[in-house]
Amino acid sequence: MQHISINIENDLPATRDLPAGATVPDELPAPKEVRLHPTQPNGGENASIYFVGTATTIIEWMGMRIMTDPNFLHAGDHVHLGPGVSATRQTNPAVDLHHLPRIDLVLLSHYHGDHFDQKVEVSLRRDLPIITTPHAHKQLTDKSADSFTNVTALDHFESTVVKINSNESQGRHQIRVTGMPGKHVPSHSIVDSLNSLVQAIPPTNGWMVELGGVDPNDAEKFTCGYRIYITGDTLLVDELKRIPELYRNERIDLMLAHLGGTTVPSPSLGPLALMVTMDAKQGVQLIRLIQPDLTIPIHYDDYDVFASPLKDFKAEIEMAGLQDKVVYLDRGDKFGFTVREA
C-alpha cells in the first residue's frame, strides 16, 4: 500500500498564478445552506462537504481540505470531451478558482475536461498532491516540461493512506483512499471495444474515502470513522457489484453519486447518442445495490450534455420511497457530518 504524508500549511494557495495583490482566504465562502442528516440526531458535526458544482466538492476534516474533480469554468465556457465532441457549461461554480482557500489534496476520477478543465490544468500548483487513475497520471506527468510532480496513480481496488500532519492531528488521523471500479461506456459492447482502441473516453475511477485514525500504540491498526463512496463517472455496470461484496460487513455512510445521464455527442440525437453516466433510474438502482446510509447527487445539470436532470432523480427517489436516504445540495450548500472517533 502506498503512503502519502501531507503537511497542512495555512497560507499555501491551490494555484500558482494568484493575481497580484490577491490573498488566500482562510475559509470557503459562507454556505447558502447547511444540510444535515435528515433522520439521525445532529450536533457536534466535525466534518463537511461543500458543493462547488458539477463533480467538484471540497471535503473538510481535521483542518484538511480534499477537492474532487476540479472544474471551475463559467456559464458559456466550453470543454473538449473527445473527437468532435464538446460541451458548454450552463452554470457558474459556487466559488472561483482563485478564491479558493488552501487545498491539500485533489481526487481526480479521470482526465476529462468537465472534471479537470483547461484553466484548472494551467493554474493548479504543480506540487499539489493528486490521486488519480493510471491514465490520468500519465497525462499529468508525462510532459516534456511543466508536469505535475506529486501525482499518485491508483487502479481499481488499489489503496493509499494519507497521513495528516498538523498540530491538531499529530499524525494520528489518516485518510484511506481506494480506487473503485467505474465504466464510462457500456461493458462488453462494440462501443467499449472501439473505445479501447481509440481512447476517446478515458478510463475512470470511483473512490472509497475512509476518514479515520490509527491507534497510538499500533500504527498499522486503522479504524474508519466515516466512509464516503464517490461513484465517479460510471454507468451501472456489473463491475460495481464487487463494492458491496468487498464492504459487506462495513458501513458506507455516504455516497456522492455522479448522475446527469451524460449523453454524447448530444442528447438531441436521441437513440443515436451514447449515455456515459448514470441517469435517474440507474442512480436509484445503485442506491439499492450499495445501500449507503445517505446519498448526495452531484454532476447533474452543469453541462448541455446532461440529459437526466435532478428533478427526474427526485421523482425516482419518491417512487422508491427513499426520501429519508437522500440529501440535496445546491451549488454553494454544505453538508455537515460527524466522523466517529477512531
C-alpha positions as a Markdown table, in Angstrom:
| # | Residue | x | y | z |
|---|---|---|---|---|
| 1 | Met | 0.0 | 0.0 | 0.0 |
| 2 | Gln | 1.3 | 3.5 | -0.9 |
| 3 | His | 1.5 | 6.2 | 1.7 |
| 4 | Ile | 1.2 | 10.0 | 1.3 |
| 5 | Ser | 2.2 | 12.4 | 4.0 |
| 6 | Ile | 0.6 | 15.9 | 3.9 |
| 7 | Asn | 1.7 | 18.8 | 6.0 |
| 8 | Ile | -1.1 | 21.3 | 6.4 |
| 9 | Glu | 0.1 | 24.8 | 5.6 |
| 10 | Asn | -2.3 | 27.6 | 6.3 |
| 11 | Asp | -1.1 | 30.0 | 3.6 |
| 12 | Leu | -0.4 | 27.8 | 0.7 |
| 13 | Pro | -2.5 | 28.6 | -2.4 |
| 14 | Ala | -4.0 | 26.0 | -4.6 |
| 15 | Thr | -2.9 | 27.8 | -7.7 |
| 16 | Arg | 0.4 | 29.1 | -8.9 |
| 17 | Asp | -0.9 | 32.2 | -10.8 |
| 18 | Leu | -2.7 | 34.0 | -8.0 |
| 19 | Pro | -3.4 | 37.6 | -9.3 |
| 20 | Ala | -1.2 | 40.3 | -8.0 |
| 21 | Gly | -2.4 | 41.6 | -4.7 |
| 22 | Ala | -4.7 | 38.7 | -4.1 |
| 23 | Thr | -4.5 | 36.7 | -0.8 |
| 24 | Val | -5.6 | 33.2 | 0.0 |
| 25 | Pro | -8.7 | 33.2 | 2.1 |
| 26 | Asp | -8.7 | 31.3 | 5.4 |
| 27 | Glu | -12.0 | 29.5 | 4.6 |
| 28 | Leu | -14.5 | 28.7 | 1.9 |
| 29 | Pro | -17.3 | 31.2 | 1.3 |
| 30 | Ala | -20.2 | 31.0 | 3.8 |
| 31 | Pro | -22.6 | 28.3 | 2.6 |
| 32 | Lys | -26.0 | 29.3 | 1.3 |
| 33 | Glu | -27.5 | 26.5 | 3.4 |
| 34 | Val | -26.1 | 23.9 | 5.7 |
| 35 | Arg | -27.7 | 20.5 | 5.4 |
| 36 | Leu | -27.6 | 17.7 | 8.0 |
| 37 | His | -28.6 | 14.1 | 8.2 |
| 38 | Pro | -32.4 | 14.1 | 7.8 |
| 39 | Thr | -33.1 | 11.3 | 10.4 |
| 40 | Gln | -30.2 | 11.0 | 12.8 |
| 41 | Pro | -29.5 | 13.2 | 15.8 |
| 42 | Asn | -27.5 | 16.2 | 14.9 |
| 43 | Gly | -25.0 | 18.3 | 16.7 |
| 44 | Gly | -21.2 | 18.1 | 17.1 |
| 45 | Glu | -20.6 | 17.8 | 13.3 |
| 46 | Asn | -16.8 | 17.9 | 12.8 |
| 47 | Ala | -16.6 | 17.5 | 9.0 |
| 48 | Ser | -18.3 | 18.8 | 5.9 |
| 49 | Ile | -18.7 | 18.6 | 2.2 |
| 50 | Tyr | -19.1 | 21.9 | 0.2 |
| 51 | Phe | -20.7 | 21.6 | -3.2 |
| 52 | Val | -18.9 | 23.8 | -5.8 |
| 53 | Gly | -20.7 | 22.5 | -8.9 |
| 54 | Thr | -20.7 | 19.6 | -11.4 |
| 55 | Ala | -18.5 | 16.9 | -9.7 |
| 56 | Thr | -16.4 | 19.4 | -7.7 |
| 57 | Thr | -16.8 | 19.2 | -4.0 |
| 58 | Ile | -14.5 | 20.1 | -1.1 |
| 59 | Ile | -14.3 | 17.7 | 1.9 |
| 60 | Glu | -13.1 | 19.3 | 5.1 |
| 61 | Trp | -12.0 | 17.3 | 8.2 |
| 62 | Met | -9.3 | 17.8 | 10.8 |
| 63 | Gly | -8.2 | 21.1 | 9.1 |
| 64 | Met | -7.6 | 19.2 | 5.8 |
| 65 | Arg | -9.3 | 20.0 | 2.5 |
| 66 | Ile | -9.8 | 17.5 | -0.2 |
| 67 | Met | -11.1 | 18.7 | -3.6 |
| 68 | Thr | -12.7 | 16.3 | -6.0 |
| 69 | Asp | -12.7 | 16.7 | -9.8 |
| 70 | Pro | -11.8 | 20.4 | -10.1 |
| 71 | Asn | -13.9 | 22.2 | -12.7 |
| 72 | Phe | -14.2 | 26.0 | -12.4 |
| 73 | Leu | -15.4 | 27.1 | -15.8 |
| 74 | His | -18.3 | 29.5 | -16.0 |
| 75 | Ala | -21.6 | 29.5 | -18.0 |
| 76 | Gly | -20.8 | 29.7 | -21.7 |
| 77 | Asp | -17.4 | 28.2 | -21.5 |
| 78 | His | -16.6 | 25.0 | -23.5 |
| 79 | Val | -14.8 | 21.8 | -22.7 |
| 80 | His | -13.5 | 19.1 | -25.1 |
| 81 | Leu | -14.9 | 15.6 | -24.4 |
| 82 | Gly | -13.5 | 13.6 | -27.2 |
| 83 | Pro | -13.0 | 13.6 | -31.0 |
| 84 | Gly | -15.5 | 16.1 | -32.4 |
| 85 | Val | -17.4 | 16.3 | -29.0 |
| 86 | Ser | -17.6 | 19.4 | -26.8 |
| 87 | Ala | -19.9 | 20.6 | -24.1 |
| 88 | Thr | -21.0 | 24.0 | -22.9 |
| 89 | Arg | -21.2 | 24.8 | -19.3 |
| 90 | Gln | -24.7 | 26.1 | -18.2 |
| 91 | Thr | -23.9 | 27.2 | -14.6 |
| 92 | Asn | -21.3 | 29.0 | -12.6 |
| 93 | Pro | -19.2 | 27.4 | -9.8 |
| 94 | Ala | -20.0 | 28.4 | -6.2 |
| 95 | Val | -16.5 | 29.8 | -5.8 |
| 96 | Asp | -13.9 | 30.9 | -8.3 |
| 97 | Leu | -10.7 | 29.1 | -8.8 |
| 98 | His | -8.5 | 31.9 | -7.5 |
| 99 | His | -10.8 | 32.5 | -4.5 |
| 100 | Leu | -10.2 | 29.0 | -3.0 |
| 101 | Pro | -8.7 | 28.6 | 0.4 |
| 102 | Arg | -5.7 | 26.3 | 0.8 |
| 103 | Ile | -6.3 | 22.9 | -0.8 |
| 104 | Asp | -4.3 | 19.9 | 0.5 |
| 105 | Leu | -5.3 | 17.1 | -1.9 |
| 106 | Val | -7.1 | 16.5 | -5.2 |
| 107 | Leu | -9.0 | 13.4 | -6.1 |
| 108 | Leu | -9.4 | 13.2 | -9.9 |
| 109 | Ser | -11.7 | 10.5 | -11.1 |
| 110 | His | -10.5 | 10.8 | -14.7 |
| 111 | Tyr | -8.8 | 13.1 | -17.3 |
| 112 | His | -11.8 | 14.7 | -18.9 |
| 113 | Gly | -12.4 | 18.5 | -19.5 |
| 114 | Asp | -15.6 | 18.7 | -17.4 |
| 115 | His | -13.6 | 17.2 | -14.4 |
| 116 | Phe | -10.2 | 18.9 | -14.9 |
| 117 | Asp | -10.8 | 21.8 | -17.2 |
| 118 | Gln | -8.2 | 23.7 | -19.2 |
| 119 | Lys | -7.9 | 26.6 | -16.9 |
| 120 | Val | -7.5 | 24.3 | -13.8 |
| 121 | Glu | -4.7 | 22.4 | -15.6 |
| 122 | Val | -2.8 | 25.6 | -16.3 |
| 123 | Ser | -3.4 | 27.2 | -13.0 |
| 124 | Leu | -3.0 | 24.5 | -10.3 |
| 125 | Arg | 0.2 | 24.4 | -8.3 |
| 126 | Arg | 2.5 | 21.7 | -9.8 |
| 127 | Asp | 3.3 | 20.1 | -6.4 |
| 128 | Leu | -0.3 | 19.9 | -5.3 |
| 129 | Pro | -0.9 | 16.2 | -4.3 |
| 130 | Ile | -3.3 | 14.5 | -6.8 |
| 131 | Ile | -4.6 | 11.0 | -6.6 |
| 132 | Thr | -6.0 | 9.7 | -9.9 |
| 133 | Thr | -6.2 | 6.9 | -12.4 |
| 134 | Pro | -3.1 | 5.4 | -14.1 |
| 135 | His | -4.2 | 7.0 | -17.4 |
| 136 | Ala | -4.6 | 10.5 | -15.9 |
| 137 | His | -1.3 | 10.1 | -14.1 |
| 138 | Lys | 0.4 | 9.6 | -17.4 |
| 139 | Gln | -1.3 | 12.7 | -18.9 |
| 140 | Leu | -0.3 | 14.9 | -15.9 |
| 141 | Thr | 3.3 | 13.8 | -15.5 |
| 142 | Asp | 4.5 | 12.7 | -19.0 |
| 143 | Lys | 5.2 | 16.2 | -20.3 |
| 144 | Ser | 8.5 | 17.5 | -21.6 |
| 145 | Ala | 8.0 | 20.4 | -19.3 |
| 146 | Asp | 5.6 | 21.7 | -16.7 |
| 147 | Ser | 4.4 | 18.4 | -15.4 |
| 148 | Phe | 2.6 | 17.9 | -12.1 |
| 149 | Thr | 5.2 | 16.5 | -9.7 |
| 150 | Asn | 3.1 | 14.9 | -6.9 |
| 151 | Val | 0.7 | 12.5 | -8.6 |
| 152 | Thr | -0.3 | 9.1 | -7.2 |
| 153 | Ala | -1.9 | 6.5 | -9.5 |
| 154 | Leu | -4.5 | 4.1 | -8.2 |
| 155 | Asp | -6.1 | 1.4 | -10.2 |
| 156 | His | -9.4 | -0.3 | -9.2 |
| 157 | Phe | -9.2 | -1.7 | -5.6 |
| 158 | Glu | -5.7 | -0.2 | -5.0 |
| 159 | Ser | -5.3 | 1.9 | -1.9 |
| 160 | Thr | -3.2 | 4.7 | -0.5 |
| 161 | Val | -3.0 | 6.1 | 3.0 |
| 162 | Val | -2.9 | 9.8 | 3.5 |
| 163 | Lys | -1.3 | 10.8 | 6.8 |
| 164 | Ile | -2.4 | 14.3 | 8.1 |
| 165 | Asn | 0.4 | 16.2 | 9.8 |
| 166 | Ser | -0.9 | 19.1 | 11.8 |
| 167 | Asn | -0.8 | 20.3 | 15.4 |
| 168 | Glu | -4.4 | 19.0 | 15.8 |
| 169 | Ser | -3.8 | 15.6 | 14.3 |
| 170 | Gln | -0.2 | 14.9 | 15.2 |
| 171 | Gly | -0.1 | 12.2 | 12.6 |
| 172 | Arg | -2.8 | 10.0 | 14.3 |
| 173 | His | -5.6 | 10.9 | 11.8 |
| 174 | Gln | -5.4 | 9.3 | 8.4 |
| 175 | Ile | -7.5 | 9.0 | 5.2 |
| 176 | Arg | -7.5 | 5.8 | 3.3 |
| 177 | Val | -8.4 | 6.2 | -0.4 |
| 178 | Thr | -9.2 | 3.2 | -2.5 |
| 179 | Gly | -9.9 | 3.2 | -6.2 |
| 180 | Met | -13.4 | 1.8 | -7.1 |
| 181 | Pro | -14.4 | 0.4 | -10.4 |
| 182 | Gly | -16.2 | 2.6 | -13.0 |
| 183 | Lys | -17.1 | 2.4 | -16.7 |
| 184 | His | -17.8 | 5.4 | -18.8 |
| 185 | Val | -19.1 | 3.2 | -21.7 |
| 186 | Pro | -21.2 | 0.1 | -21.6 |
| 187 | Ser | -19.1 | -3.1 | -20.8 |
| 188 | His | -18.6 | -5.7 | -23.5 |
| 189 | Ser | -20.2 | -3.5 | -26.2 |
| 190 | Ile | -19.0 | -2.6 | -29.7 |
| 191 | Val | -18.5 | 0.9 | -28.3 |
| 192 | Asp | -16.4 | -0.4 | -25.5 |
| 193 | Ser | -14.2 | -2.3 | -27.9 |
| 194 | Leu | -13.8 | 0.7 | -30.2 |
| 195 | Asn | -13.0 | 3.0 | -27.3 |
| 196 | Ser | -10.3 | 0.6 | -26.1 |
| 197 | Leu | -8.6 | 1.2 | -29.4 |
| 198 | Val | -9.0 | 5.0 | -29.8 |
| 199 | Gln | -9.2 | 6.0 | -26.1 |
| 200 | Ala | -11.8 | 8.7 | -26.9 |
| 201 | Ile | -13.4 | 8.3 | -23.5 |
| 202 | Pro | -10.8 | 7.9 | -20.7 |
| 203 | Pro | -10.7 | 5.2 | -18.0 |
| 204 | Thr | -12.4 | 6.3 | -14.8 |
| 205 | Asn | -12.3 | 5.6 | -11.1 |
| 206 | Gly | -14.7 | 5.9 | -8.3 |
| 207 | Trp | -13.2 | 6.3 | -4.8 |
| 208 | Met | -13.8 | 4.9 | -1.3 |
| 209 | Val | -12.6 | 7.6 | 1.1 |
| 210 | Glu | -12.3 | 6.5 | 4.7 |
| 211 | Leu | -11.8 | 9.1 | 7.3 |
| 212 | Gly | -10.3 | 7.7 | 10.5 |
| 213 | Gly | -7.2 | 7.1 | 12.5 |
| 214 | Val | -4.6 | 4.8 | 14.0 |
| 215 | Asp | -4.0 | 3.5 | 17.5 |
| 216 | Pro | -1.1 | 5.5 | 19.0 |
| 217 | Asn | 0.3 | 2.1 | 20.1 |
| 218 | Asp | -0.3 | 0.3 | 16.8 |
| 219 | Ala | 0.3 | 2.4 | 13.7 |
| 220 | Glu | -0.9 | -0.5 | 11.5 |
| 221 | Lys | -4.3 | -0.6 | 13.0 |
| 222 | Phe | -6.6 | 1.8 | 11.0 |
| 223 | Thr | -10.1 | 2.5 | 12.3 |
| 224 | Cys | -12.6 | 4.1 | 9.9 |
| 225 | Gly | -14.8 | 6.8 | 11.5 |
| 226 | Tyr | -16.8 | 7.8 | 8.3 |
| 227 | Arg | -16.8 | 6.1 | 4.9 |
| 228 | Ile | -17.7 | 8.0 | 1.6 |
| 229 | Tyr | -18.2 | 6.3 | -1.7 |
| 230 | Ile | -17.7 | 8.7 | -4.7 |
| 231 | Thr | -19.0 | 6.9 | -7.8 |
| 232 | Gly | -17.1 | 8.9 | -10.4 |
| 233 | Asp | -18.5 | 9.0 | -13.9 |
| 234 | Thr | -19.9 | 5.5 | -14.4 |
| 235 | Leu | -22.8 | 3.6 | -15.7 |
| 236 | Leu | -24.5 | 0.8 | -13.6 |
| 237 | Val | -22.2 | -1.9 | -14.8 |
| 238 | Asp | -21.5 | -5.4 | -13.4 |
| 239 | Glu | -18.1 | -4.3 | -12.0 |
| 240 | Leu | -19.9 | -2.3 | -9.3 |
| 241 | Lys | -21.3 | -5.4 | -7.8 |
| 242 | Arg | -17.9 | -6.1 | -6.2 |
| 243 | Ile | -18.3 | -3.0 | -4.0 |
| 244 | Pro | -21.0 | -4.3 | -1.7 |
| 245 | Glu | -19.2 | -7.7 | -1.7 |
| 246 | Leu | -15.9 | -6.0 | -0.5 |
| 247 | Tyr | -17.7 | -3.9 | 2.1 |
| 248 | Arg | -20.3 | -6.5 | 3.1 |
| 249 | Asn | -19.6 | -6.0 | 6.8 |
| 250 | Glu | -18.8 | -2.3 | 6.7 |
| 251 | Arg | -20.9 | 0.8 | 6.9 |
| 252 | Ile | -20.9 | 3.1 | 3.9 |
| 253 | Asp | -22.0 | 6.4 | 5.4 |
| 254 | Leu | -22.4 | 8.5 | 2.3 |
| 255 | Met | -22.5 | 8.1 | -1.4 |
| 256 | Leu | -21.7 | 11.0 | -3.8 |
| 257 | Ala | -23.4 | 9.9 | -6.9 |
| 258 | His | -22.4 | 11.3 | -10.3 |
| 259 | Leu | -25.7 | 11.4 | -12.3 |
| 260 | Gly | -27.0 | 13.5 | -15.2 |
| 261 | Gly | -27.3 | 10.8 | -17.8 |
| 262 | Thr | -24.4 | 12.4 | -19.7 |
| 263 | Thr | -25.1 | 11.7 | -23.4 |
| 264 | Val | -22.6 | 12.2 | -26.2 |
| 265 | Pro | -22.2 | 13.6 | -28.7 |
| 266 | Ser | -25.5 | 15.3 | -27.8 |
| 267 | Pro | -28.8 | 14.4 | -26.2 |
| 268 | Ser | -30.6 | 15.9 | -29.2 |
| 269 | Leu | -29.5 | 12.9 | -31.3 |
| 270 | Gly | -31.8 | 10.6 | -29.2 |
| 271 | Pro | -31.2 | 6.9 | -29.9 |
| 272 | Leu | -28.1 | 7.8 | -31.9 |
| 273 | Ala | -26.4 | 9.2 | -28.9 |
| 274 | Leu | -24.5 | 7.3 | -26.2 |
| 275 | Met | -25.2 | 7.6 | -22.5 |
| 276 | Val | -22.0 | 7.6 | -20.4 |
| 277 | Thr | -23.0 | 8.4 | -16.9 |
| 278 | Met | -25.9 | 7.2 | -14.7 |
| 279 | Asp | -29.4 | 8.7 | -15.3 |
| 280 | Ala | -32.0 | 8.9 | -12.6 |
| 281 | Lys | -33.2 | 5.3 | -12.8 |
| 282 | Gln | -29.7 | 3.9 | -12.6 |
| 283 | Gly | -28.9 | 6.2 | -9.7 |
| 284 | Val | -31.7 | 4.7 | -7.7 |
| 285 | Gln | -30.6 | 1.2 | -8.7 |
| 286 | Leu | -27.2 | 2.0 | -7.4 |
| 287 | Ile | -28.5 | 3.1 | -4.1 |
| 288 | Arg | -30.3 | -0.3 | -3.8 |
| 289 | Leu | -27.0 | -2.1 | -4.7 |
| 290 | Ile | -24.6 | -0.2 | -2.5 |
| 291 | Gln | -27.0 | 0.5 | 0.4 |
| 292 | Pro | -25.3 | 3.7 | 1.7 |
| 293 | Asp | -26.8 | 5.3 | 4.8 |
| 294 | Leu | -27.2 | 8.5 | 2.8 |
| 295 | Thr | -26.7 | 9.7 | -0.8 |
| 296 | Ile | -26.0 | 13.2 | -2.2 |
| 297 | Pro | -26.5 | 13.5 | -6.0 |
| 298 | Ile | -23.9 | 15.7 | -7.9 |
| 299 | His | -22.9 | 16.1 | -11.6 |
| 300 | Tyr | -26.5 | 16.5 | -12.9 |
| 301 | Asp | -27.1 | 19.8 | -14.7 |
| 302 | Asp | -23.9 | 21.8 | -15.3 |
| 303 | Tyr | -23.3 | 21.0 | -19.0 |
| 304 | Asp | -25.6 | 20.8 | -22.0 |
| 305 | Val | -24.7 | 17.1 | -22.5 |
| 306 | Phe | -26.7 | 16.1 | -19.4 |
| 307 | Ala | -30.0 | 14.5 | -20.3 |
| 308 | Ser | -31.3 | 13.4 | -16.9 |
| 309 | Pro | -32.0 | 16.5 | -14.7 |
| 310 | Leu | -32.2 | 16.4 | -10.9 |
| 311 | Lys | -36.0 | 16.6 | -11.0 |
| 312 | Asp | -36.0 | 13.1 | -12.6 |
| 313 | Phe | -33.9 | 11.7 | -9.8 |
| 314 | Lys | -36.1 | 13.3 | -7.2 |
| 315 | Ala | -39.2 | 11.7 | -8.8 |
| 316 | Glu | -37.5 | 8.3 | -8.9 |
| 317 | Ile | -36.5 | 8.6 | -5.2 |
| 318 | Glu | -40.1 | 9.5 | -4.2 |
| 319 | Met | -41.4 | 6.5 | -6.2 |
| 320 | Ala | -38.9 | 4.3 | -4.4 |
| 321 | Gly | -39.8 | 5.7 | -1.0 |
| 322 | Leu | -36.1 | 6.7 | -0.3 |
| 323 | Gln | -36.7 | 10.3 | 0.6 |
| 324 | Asp | -35.0 | 9.9 | 4.0 |
| 325 | Lys | -31.9 | 8.5 | 2.4 |
| 326 | Val | -31.1 | 11.5 | 0.2 |
| 327 | Val | -29.8 | 15.0 | 0.8 |
| 328 | Tyr | -29.9 | 17.5 | -2.0 |
| 329 | Leu | -27.3 | 20.3 | -2.3 |
| 330 | Asp | -27.4 | 23.3 | -4.5 |
| 331 | Arg | -24.1 | 24.9 | -5.5 |
| 332 | Gly | -22.7 | 26.7 | -2.5 |
| 333 | Asp | -24.5 | 24.5 | 0.0 |
| 334 | Lys | -22.7 | 22.5 | 2.7 |
| 335 | Phe | -23.4 | 19.1 | 4.2 |
| 336 | Gly | -22.2 | 18.7 | 7.8 |
| 337 | Phe | -21.4 | 15.3 | 9.3 |
| 338 | Thr | -19.7 | 13.6 | 12.2 |
| 339 | Val | -16.6 | 11.4 | 11.8 |
| 340 | Arg | -16.7 | 8.9 | 14.7 |
| 341 | Glu | -13.7 | 8.9 | 17.0 |
| 342 | Ala | -11.2 | 6.3 | 16.0 |
